[in-house]
Amino acid sequence: MPHRKGSAPVFAALGDETRLRLIYHLCNCGPLSITGLTTGSRVTRQAITKHLRVMERAGLVRSSRRGRESVWQLEHRRLEYARRHLELISRSWDDALGRLRNLVEHD
C-alpha cells in the first residue's frame, strides 16, 4: 500500500472543483502560465495562483520560470501515487463486499 503519510494533502488538494479543473487543463494542454490557465475562466489570476500554491504544497504541480512568467506543470508521479492509492481502496471495498456477499448467500 502506498505510504499514507502524504495522502491527506494530496486528496485535500484534489477535493476542490477549481483545482480539479486546473489538473484537467494541465493534463490536456501541458505546462501553462497563469495567463494560459485563466484564459476562458471566470476565476481571477490571484485565485488561480492560490489554488496552484495549494497543489504545489501537496506535490501535485511545480513551477519554473520562463522569462517573466511562471509556467506550471503536473507532477505525474504524485498523481500516479493518488491513482494507486484509490485503486487499493477500491480493491479493499471490493474484497469487503465479496466477503459480505459470501456471508449473506451462505447463511
Buried (B, 14 or more C-beta within 10 A) or exposed (E): EBEEEBBEBBEEBBEEEBBEBBBEBBEEEEBBBBEBBBEEBEBEEEEBBEBBEBBBEBBBBBBEEEEEBBBBEBBEEBBEBBEEBBEEEEEEEEEEEEEEEEEEEEE
